Structures are given as structure tokens and as C-alpha cells.
Amino acid sequence: MWLIEKRNIALKLAIFLLVLVFFVDTEGSALVYSEEGTETISTENPVTTVTTAPVTTNRGVETTTKKIVTKKKVVKKKKKKKKKKVIRLKRPKLKVKRKLEKKVRIAWKKVRKAKYYLVYKKAPGKKYKRVRKTSRKFFVDKKAKKNRKYRYYIVACRKVSGKVYRSKKSKAVTVKVRAKKKKPKPKKQPKPVEERADVVVCGECYVEGMALYAKSMFPSNYRLIYKVGISTYGLLNTNFLEHNGMTVTAVERIAYYRPKQVFFLTGMNEASRPNPTSTLNNYRQIIYLLKKVNPSIKIVIMALPPVAKNHVSGFANNPQIKKYNAAYKKLAKHYGNVFYYSGYRKLITDSEGYLKPYANGGDGGHWSYQATIDVVRALKNYSAKVAKK
């Protein structure tokens, strides 16, 4: 009897343990039944607990518990392979910009995405050779020789992550280098010899009469500058004289002569104006320009001559002429080396202040031949006196 009771107690104990294991192992456990007993295996934890059926031994009823360690399977996610970007560069186009000796210049348009360009050159009888790596859009070949043909092409490139992408070769261009034309050296022309003069006589119709009647009386160091109807304004602004292929004014021509003395006999065509202000301003400008070129020049302003009683209407009257002469005299006193000369008037003026009959050229204003000779003689004498001053 006592054996049967022990067996029943052992069975009850085994059933209790099975129920206890079932409720304790609730997180992901599974029951496995077999003929030998019941096994509980955990699918989440790496340790699995296994309880076997009770076994009766001499010691009594015993149960055993086994722990089985299982390894989790690690599933590696496969990384998606990135597609490699392919950079495509367009084929560049070459243009020849210059093909002179030692300066062959080729150029091209910028290729999109390109970072630099490789330039290749082929000399006569040789293979292509890379001559330049550049980021510019042109190449200048400074080693080209005249009368030779060269061929060039380029390749556009870009380097990304250590890999170099290249475009197709451009179409090769052929350049025949021509010799640079040498400009002929201009022949050295002899410098024009400036004509010099010591004394210049400048004026209107009276000076023209001197050139006609008394030119032989003037020494070789004298020059006469004249124009019929010229005024003091015309001396400054009218170009009517030739000098070294240029047309210049009377004042400019005087400056080229670089004379020591200048005689002015002009203003008769302006004396009919009531006010001599404009004439005086012109004389001031003439004096300023000549002294700027030659500060030591001596300028002589000659008094205007008288007219006859029966003079034509084109001439001013004697009172008006006297007014202009007084203004000339006053002007000369304001400058150094500027003189007023009226001494020649005594030779051709009568007691009443009119032009002498022998000096009348026919119109009451111009001089006769003999009067011109007398005035030139007096002018030369006065020039000698001025030279000593």
C-alpha cells in the first residue's frame, strides 16, 4: 500500500511541475511532447530549459532539468549597390586664331563639366606628343618655326574620385606657319634745316611794296612776311604761309625764323574802327607768343603812315590814324624790348600832316616807289640802333 501511495504522490508532483513550467515560460516558449516526457524550449532566449519525466530510483522519485544553449542566427542586411555615375564630355572643337612664326594660337569653346584640357601636337615627321595641360580655353605655341606644318588636337578631361573621364579627341587642325613680315625700316630723312633770320618785317600792303621795289636793299639776314589786306587778327589766325609742308600763320612763321628783331607795320585796315581795343589785344597776344619762344626777341611796332587829302574811301582819316598811333606808343611802354617807331613818318609827311605828293602812290594811301625806298633805308638805320639797345 505504501508503494502505491508513493507512486501517486510522485505523479502529482510531476504534474504540478509541468503546470508550473508552462505558466512560468510564457514569453515565446513552446511545449514539445515526446514518448519519454515533455520538453519546453524557449525560441527567443539563448537558454532553453528542458524538464524530463520523473524516474523512480532506490533513493525515490527524481526529476532532472537540462539547460540547452542555442545561438541566435544573425541576419545581415544586404546593402544596395549604388549605381556609378558616368560623366560624358562632349567632343571639343578647335579653331586657329593665329599662325605666325613663334606665335601659333589655337582656341576652343568651353566643354561642359570639363575641368582641364590636354593639348597634343605633331611636328613634321614625328608622332603626337602632349605639350600642355591647361584649364584655359586657348593655347599658344611659342616654339613653332616658320614655313612648317603642325597638327594639333585636344581632349577635355574631368577627374572624379581618382578616375579621369575623357572626351573624344577633337578634330585635328593643321597649321602652316608663315613667316612674320618684317616692316621695312623707314629711311632716315634728313632733318629739315630751319631757315634762320636776324630781322623779320611783317605787315600788309606796305611790306608788299618793299618786296616789290626795295628787296635788293635788304641784307640776306632779313625776311619779309606780308599779305594784302591782312589785319592783326589775321596775323594770329590766318594760315597762308608754307613751312616744311605745312601751312602756318604769320606769327608761327616768325617763330620758326627765331629772329632777333621783328618789325610790324599793320593795322591800317583796322584804323577805320572807332576803338583800337581789339587791335591792341591782338598785339598783346602776338607779343606773348613770340616772347614765349624767344624771351630776348626785340619787337618794333611801327606807327601807321599818314594819308593824302584826296585818299580813297578805303583808308582811315588822319585823326583816326593819330588815335591808333597814340595807343601803339602806350602799349609799347608796358613791355621790355618792345619799341614804338614813328621816325620814318617825317620822310613822307607834309607840314599839314598829310602824305607828301611824291610819296602818293595814286590812291592817297599807298606809297610810291621812291617813298618805299626812303622808308626801307630809315627802317634799316633804326634796326641797327635797336640791335645796340
Secondary structure as GFF3:
##gff-version 3
##sequence-region A 1 389
A	DSSP	alpha_helix	2	24	.	.	.	ID=ss1
A	DSSP	beta_strand	29	33	.	.	.	ID=ss2
A	DSSP	beta_strand	38	42	.	.	.	ID=ss3
A	DSSP	beta_strand	47	51	.	.	.	ID=ss4
A	DSSP	beta_strand	55	57	.	.	.	ID=ss5
A	DSSP	beta_strand	60	62	.	.	.	ID=ss6
A	DSSP	beta_strand	65	69	.	.	.	ID=ss7
A	DSSP	beta_strand	94	100	.	.	.	ID=ss8
A	DSSP	beta_strand	103	108	.	.	.	ID=ss9
A	DSSP	beta_strand	116	122	.	.	.	ID=ss10
A	DSSP	beta_strand	129	134	.	.	.	ID=ss11
A	DSSP	beta_strand	138	141	.	.	.	ID=ss12
A	DSSP	beta_strand	149	160	.	.	.	ID=ss13
A	DSSP	beta_strand	163	166	.	.	.	ID=ss14
A	DSSP	beta_strand	173	176	.	.	.	ID=ss15
A	DSSP	beta_strand	199	203	.	.	.	ID=ss16
A	DSSP	alpha_helix	205	213	.	.	.	ID=ss17
A	DSSP	three_ten_helix	215	217	.	.	.	ID=ss18
A	DSSP	beta_strand	222	226	.	.	.	ID=ss19
A	DSSP	alpha_helix	232	237	.	.	.	ID=ss20
A	DSSP	beta_strand	241	243	.	.	.	ID=ss21
A	DSSP	beta_strand	246	248	.	.	.	ID=ss22
A	DSSP	alpha_helix	250	257	.	.	.	ID=ss23
A	DSSP	beta_strand	261	265	.	.	.	ID=ss24
A	DSSP	alpha_helix	277	293	.	.	.	ID=ss25
A	DSSP	beta_strand	298	302	.	.	.	ID=ss26
A	DSSP	alpha_helix	318	332	.	.	.	ID=ss27
A	DSSP	beta_strand	338	341	.	.	.	ID=ss28
A	DSSP	alpha_helix	345	348	.	.	.	ID=ss29
A	DSSP	three_ten_helix	357	359	.	.	.	ID=ss30
A	DSSP	alpha_helix	369	388	.	.	.	ID=ss31
###
